[in-house]
Amino acid sequence: MRRVFALLLVCMATTLNAAPDYPPLSRVVSPIGGEPAPLLENIKQPPLGLPAMDIPERNPVTAEKISLGRKLFFDRRLSFNGTLSCGMCHVPEQGFTQRELRTPVGLEGRFVKRNAPALYNVGYRRALFHDGRESSLENQVWQPLLLHNEMANPSIGFVLDTIAGAEDYRGLFEAAFEQGLTVETVGMALASYQRGLVSADSPFDRWYFGKEEDAMPAQARRGWQVFQDAGCIRCHTIADDHAHFTNDQFYDTGVGYARSMGIDSTPEPVRLAPGVSVVPKVSFETAAANDLGRYEATGSSEDRWLYRVPTLRNVALTAPYMHDGSFPDLQSVVAWYNRGGEPHPGLDPSIRPLNLSGKQVSDLLAFLESLTASNVAMLEADGRSAGIGDP
């Protein structure tokens, strides 16, 4: 009965939280499966466009750790009532984020206030979460496991007991770690799997780093020039021999300020079911967003409404955008920056009206689409090789 009630709450929350312009992907999902990919080799020999990854000395990556981490990532039993897994907010077929919702819905329909970050190349990130409150994948994994509005486990011990009591985990931690199942090794296993989600060798990589003249279409090459001229490259950086398309720093782009102040809020359709939306005939007030960005991680007033710069790799696959998922497509993002964001005292000085023409916008979008990696399907299939907690 508790699970039925939880499902009803999730449906209600999804209706209120849906990204309004998104295609109803869940209507076309068919039974899926997959095969494990060589993620260890993917880490040791990154695809074109990415450098060697720094691996913590205390957690060298092994095939056993990756396999165990994959199993944990997609196991719904790791939530308090056995209904949610990490892979339900970071969906392989949806760019390892959640494309049908602006922000995920946690246990029993509880709202999560920020967009689920895409996990491609997360092993390279120096700051984790939109506000950078964690710097280690090993530590980061425990926040969603314990937060009341995410997987809502009451304690670390509860999670460990859940795993220890599952017959299909018997011997797996002992095979991967000398110390067996501990709070540390759960984090190490999940971190090892996520480090395997290395994704590059895009048309841009083959053109820019591989010197293949025909690898990227002419429109995307023009968009690359727009990207540089408009100053996008200041935050979405590249190096001589690789590109992360992020400097991992924090900036106020005006989005957080606008949402907190209730600026630029427009009536939106309410999704009743995948692909079925209505426009309410009555008006009702909703609370302004209470999200102060990096301030919530540092307590410093100068960090209000600062958010981490996301990578642009596979950006065409990882909508919706911004920390709150408020922009449903790349056109919306480019339009925001083109008009100069939302002016206010804390706005980063680099955010200014760009005055891009329609042709320049189209070229820029073509460039962003050229950042889609060649191994996306492989990583999706790898994720679907794992069970979901119903052995």
KOLMIBA-461485 format. One line per field, with one value per residue (C-alpha): residue in one letter; x, y, z; residue number from 1. Coordinates in steps of 0.5 Angstrom, whole numbers. Each point is the difference from the previous one (the first is absolute). Example, Ala and Ser with C-alpha at 12.3 -4.5 7.8 and 13.67 -1.06 7.14 Angstrom:
<sites>
r	[A, S]
xx	[25, 2]
yy	[-9, 7]
zz	[16, -2]
k	[1, 2]
</sites>
This chain:
<sites>
r	[M, R, R, V, F, A, L, L, L, V, C, M, A, T, T, L, N, A, A, P, D, Y, P, P, L, S, R, V, V, S, P, I, G, G, E, P, A, P, L, L, E, N, I, K, Q, P, P, L, G, L, P, A, M, D, I, P, E, R, N, P, V, T, A, E, K, I, S, L, G, R, K, L, F, F, D, R, R, L, S, F, N, G, T, L, S, C, G, M, C, H, V, P, E, Q, G, F, T, Q, R, E, L, R, T, P, V, G, L, E, G, R, F, V, K, R, N, A, P, A, L, Y, N, V, G, Y, R, R, A, L, F, H, D, G, R, E, S, S, L, E, N, Q, V, W, Q, P, L, L, L, H, N, E, M, A, N, P, S, I, G, F, V, L, D, T, I, A, G, A, E, D, Y, R, G, L, F, E, A, A, F, E, Q, G, L, T, V, E, T, V, G, M, A, L, A, S, Y, Q, R, G, L, V, S, A, D, S, P, F, D, R, W, Y, F, G, K, E, E, D, A, M, P, A, Q, A, R, R, G, W, Q, V, F, Q, D, A, G, C, I, R, C, H, T, I, A, D, D, H, A, H, F, T, N, D, Q, F, Y, D, T, G, V, G, Y, A, R, S, M, G, I, D, S, T, P, E, P, V, R, L, A, P, G, V, S, V, V, P, K, V, S, F, E, T, A, A, A, N, D, L, G, R, Y, E, A, T, G, S, S, E, D, R, W, L, Y, R, V, P, T, L, R, N, V, A, L, T, A, P, Y, M, H, D, G, S, F, P, D, L, Q, S, V, V, A, W, Y, N, R, G, G, E, P, H, P, G, L, D, P, S, I, R, P, L, N, L, S, G, K, Q, V, S, D, L, L, A, F, L, E, S, L, T, A, S, N, V, A, M, L, E, A, D, G, R, S, A, G, I, G, D, P]
xx	[0, 6, 3, -7, -1, 7, -1, -6, 4, 6, -6, -2, 6, 2, -6, 2, 8, 0, 4, -6, 3, 3, -1, -4, 6, -3, -6, 5, 5, 0, 3, 7, 7, 7, 7, 5, 5, 8, -1, 7, 4, -5, 4, 7, -1, -5, -3, 3, -1, 1, 6, 3, -5, 3, -2, 0, 6, -4, -5, 3, -5, -1, -5, -3, -1, -4, -4, -2, -1, -5, -4, -1, -1, -6, -3, -7, 1, 5, -5, -4, -7, 4, -3, 6, 7, 5, -1, -8, 3, 6, -3, 5, -5, -1, 7, 1, -5, -7, -3, -8, 1, 3, 2, 0, -6, 3, -3, -8, 0, 4, 3, 8, 1, 5, 1, 4, 7, 2, 5, 5, 7, -2, 7, 3, -4, 4, -7, -6, -8, -2, 3, 6, -1, 4, 7, 0, -4, 1, -3, -5, -4, -3, -4, -5, 0, -2, -4, -7, -2, 4, 1, -2, 4, 0, 7, 7, -1, -7, 3, 6, -5, -5, 6, 3, -7, -1, 2, 3, 5, 3, 8, 0, 3, 5, 2, 1, 3, 4, -4, -7, -6, 1, -3, 7, 0, -8, 3, 6, -4, -5, 5, 4, -6, -1, 7, -1, -5, 5, -3, 4, 2, -5, 0, 3, 6, 1, 0, 4, 5, 0, 0, -5, -2, -7, -2, -4, -5, 2, -6, 3, 7, -4, -3, 7, 2, -6, 1, 7, -2, -6, 4, -3, 7, 2, -4, -1, 8, 4, 8, 5, -1, -7, -6, -5, -4, -1, 5, -3, -1, -7, -3, -7, -3, -6, -5, 0, -1, -6, -3, 1, -3, -6, 2, -1, -5, -5, -7, 2, -4, -1, 2, -6, 4, 6, -2, -7, 0, -5, 0, -3, -6, 1, 6, 3, 7, 6, 6, 6, 6, 4, 7, 6, 5, 7, -2, -3, 7, 4, -4, 3, -5, 4, -1, -8, -2, 6, 0, 5, 2, -3, 4, -3, 2, -6, -4, -5, -2, 0, -6, -4, 6, 2, 0, -7, -2, -4, 3, -3, 4, 7, -4, -2, 7, 3, -6, 1, 7, -1, -4, 5, -4, -3, 4, 1, 6, 3, -1, 7, 3, 1, -8, -2, -4, 3, -4, 1, -4, -5, 6, 5, -5, -1, 7, 2, -6, 3, 7, -3, -3, 7, 2, -4, 5, 0, 0, -7, -4, 6, -1, -8, 1, 5, -5, -6, 5, -2, -6, -4, -1, -5, 5]
yy	[0, 5, -1, 1, 7, 1, -1, 5, 5, 0, 0, 6, 4, -2, 3, 7, -1, -2, 4, 3, -1, -7, -6, -5, -5, -5, -2, -3, -4, -7, -6, 2, -4, 1, -3, 2, 5, 0, 6, -1, 0, 7, 3, -3, 3, 5, 2, 5, 7, -2, 0, -6, 0, 1, -6, 1, -4, -4, -2, -3, -2, -7, -4, -3, 7, 2, -6, 1, 7, -1, -5, 5, 6, -3, -4, 3, -4, 6, 5, -1, -3, -4, 5, 4, -1, 5, -2, 3, 7, -1, -4, -3, 1, 7, 3, -3, 5, 1, 3, 0, 3, 7, -3, -7, -3, -3, -5, 0, 6, 5, 5, 1, 7, 0, -4, -6, 1, -4, -5, -1, 2, 1, -3, 6, 5, 3, 3, -4, 2, 6, 4, -4, -2, -7, -1, -7, -5, -5, 4, 3, -6, 0, 7, -3, -7, 4, 6, 0, 3, -5, -7, 1, -5, 1, -1, -3, -6, -1, 0, -5, -5, 0, -2, -5, -3, -1, -7, 2, 5, -6, 0, 6, 5, -5, -1, 7, 3, -3, 3, -3, 4, 7, 7, 2, -6, 1, 7, -2, -5, 5, 5, -5, -2, 8, 1, -5, 5, 3, 3, 3, -1, 5, 3, 6, -4, -4, 7, 4, -5, -5, 5, -4, 6, -3, -3, 6, 4, 7, 3, -3, 3, 7, -2, -1, 7, 3, -4, 3, 7, 0, -1, -7, -3, 4, -5, -6, 0, -5, -1, -2, -7, -1, 3, 0, 5, 3, 3, -3, 7, 4, 6, 4, 0, 3, -7, -1, 7, 1, -6, 2, 6, -2, 3, -3, -5, -2, -4, -7, -6, -6, -7, -5, -6, -1, 4, 3, 7, 5, 8, 1, 5, 3, 3, -2, 3, -4, 1, 3, -4, 0, -2, 5, -5, 0, 4, -6, -4, 6, 4, 6, 6, 1, -7, 1, -2, -3, -7, -5, 1, -7, -3, 0, -7, -3, 6, -1, -6, 2, 5, 3, 5, 5, -2, 0, -3, 6, 0, -6, 1, 3, 5, 3, 0, 4, 5, 1, 2, 3, 5, 1, -4, 4, 6, 1, 2, -7, -2, -2, 5, -4, -1, 5, 1, -4, 3, -7, 0, -6, -3, 0, -3, -6, 0, 0, -6, -4, 1, -3, -6, -1, -2, -6, -6, -7, -4, 2, -6, -5, 4, -1, -7, -1, 3, -5, -6, 1, -2, 4, -3, -6, -6]
zz	[0, 2, -7, -4, 4, -2, -7, 0, 3, -5, -5, 3, 1, -7, -3, 3, -1, -7, -5, -5, -7, 1, -4, 3, 0, 5, -5, -5, 5, -2, 4, 0, 2, -1, 0, 5, -4, 2, 5, 3, -7, -1, 6, -2, -7, 0, -7, -5, 4, 7, 4, 5, 6, 7, 4, 8, 3, 5, -5, -6, -6, -1, -4, 6, 3, -6, -1, 8, -1, -6, 4, 6, -5, -3, 6, 3, 6, 2, 2, 6, -3, -6, -5, -3, -2, -2, -7, 0, 1, -5, -6, -5, -6, 3, 0, 7, 2, 0, -6, 2, 6, 2, 7, 2, 5, 6, 4, 1, -5, 4, -4, -2, -1, -5, -7, 0, -3, -5, 2, -7, 2, 7, 2, -2, 4, 6, 3, 0, 1, -3, 6, 0, 7, -1, -3, 0, -3, 5, 5, -5, 0, 7, -1, -5, 4, 7, -2, 2, -7, -4, 2, 7, 4, 8, 1, -3, 4, -3, -7, 2, 3, -6, -5, 5, 1, -8, -2, -7, 3, 4, -1, -5, 5, 2, -7, -2, 7, 5, 6, -3, 1, 4, -1, -4, -5, -2, -2, -3, -4, -3, -1, -4, -5, -1, -2, -5, -4, -4, -6, -6, -7, -3, -7, 3, 4, -7, -4, 5, 4, -6, -5, -4, -5, -2, 7, 2, -5, -2, 4, 6, -1, -1, 7, 3, -2, 3, 6, 1, -3, 5, 6, 2, 0, 6, 4, -4, -1, -5, 1, -6, 0, 4, 1, 7, -3, 8, 4, 6, 3, 3, -3, 0, -6, 2, 0, 7, 2, -5, 3, 7, -1, -4, -7, -7, 3, -5, 0, -2, -2, 5, -2, 2, -3, -5, -6, 3, 2, 2, 1, 7, -1, 7, 3, 6, 4, 0, 5, -3, 0, 6, -3, 2, -4, 3, 6, 2, 0, 3, 4, -4, -2, -6, -2, -1, -7, -2, -3, -3, -8, -3, -5, -7, -2, -3, 2, -6, 4, 7, 0, 4, 2, 5, 8, 0, -7, -1, -8, -4, -6, -2, -4, 7, 3, -6, 0, 7, -1, -6, 3, 6, 6, 5, 2, 8, 4, 1, -8, -2, -5, -6, 0, -5, -6, -6, -5, -4, -7, -2, -4, 6, 5, -5, -1, 7, 1, -5, 3, 7, -4, -2, 7, 0, 1, -4, 6, 3, -2, 3, 7, -1, -1, 5, 5, -2, 1, 8, 4, 3, 7, -2, 0]
k	[1, 2, 3, 4, 5, 6, 7, 8, 9, 10, 11, 12, 13, 14, 15, 16, 17, 18, 19, 20, 21, 22, 23, 24, 25, 26, 27, 28, 29, 30, 31, 32, 33, 34, 35, 36, 37, 38, 39, 40, 41, 42, 43, 44, 45, 46, 47, 48, 49, 50, 51, 52, 53, 54, 55, 56, 57, 58, 59, 60, 61, 62, 63, 64, 65, 66, 67, 68, 69, 70, 71, 72, 73, 74, 75, 76, 77, 78, 79, 80, 81, 82, 83, 84, 85, 86, 87, 88, 89, 90, 91, 92, 93, 94, 95, 96, 97, 98, 99, 100, 101, 102, 103, 104, 105, 106, 107, 108, 109, 110, 111, 112, 113, 114, 115, 116, 117, 118, 119, 120, 121, 122, 123, 124, 125, 126, 127, 128, 129, 130, 131, 132, 133, 134, 135, 136, 137, 138, 139, 140, 141, 142, 143, 144, 145, 146, 147, 148, 149, 150, 151, 152, 153, 154, 155, 156, 157, 158, 159, 160, 161, 162, 163, 164, 165, 166, 167, 168, 169, 170, 171, 172, 173, 174, 175, 176, 177, 178, 179, 180, 181, 182, 183, 184, 185, 186, 187, 188, 189, 190, 191, 192, 193, 194, 195, 196, 197, 198, 199, 200, 201, 202, 203, 204, 205, 206, 207, 208, 209, 210, 211, 212, 213, 214, 215, 216, 217, 218, 219, 220, 221, 222, 223, 224, 225, 226, 227, 228, 229, 230, 231, 232, 233, 234, 235, 236, 237, 238, 239, 240, 241, 242, 243, 244, 245, 246, 247, 248, 249, 250, 251, 252, 253, 254, 255, 256, 257, 258, 259, 260, 261, 262, 263, 264, 265, 266, 267, 268, 269, 270, 271, 272, 273, 274, 275, 276, 277, 278, 279, 280, 281, 282, 283, 284, 285, 286, 287, 288, 289, 290, 291, 292, 293, 294, 295, 296, 297, 298, 299, 300, 301, 302, 303, 304, 305, 306, 307, 308, 309, 310, 311, 312, 313, 314, 315, 316, 317, 318, 319, 320, 321, 322, 323, 324, 325, 326, 327, 328, 329, 330, 331, 332, 333, 334, 335, 336, 337, 338, 339, 340, 341, 342, 343, 344, 345, 346, 347, 348, 349, 350, 351, 352, 353, 354, 355, 356, 357, 358, 359, 360, 361, 362, 363, 364, 365, 366, 367, 368, 369, 370, 371, 372, 373, 374, 375, 376, 377, 378, 379, 380, 381, 382, 383, 384, 385, 386, 387, 388, 389, 390, 391]
</sites>
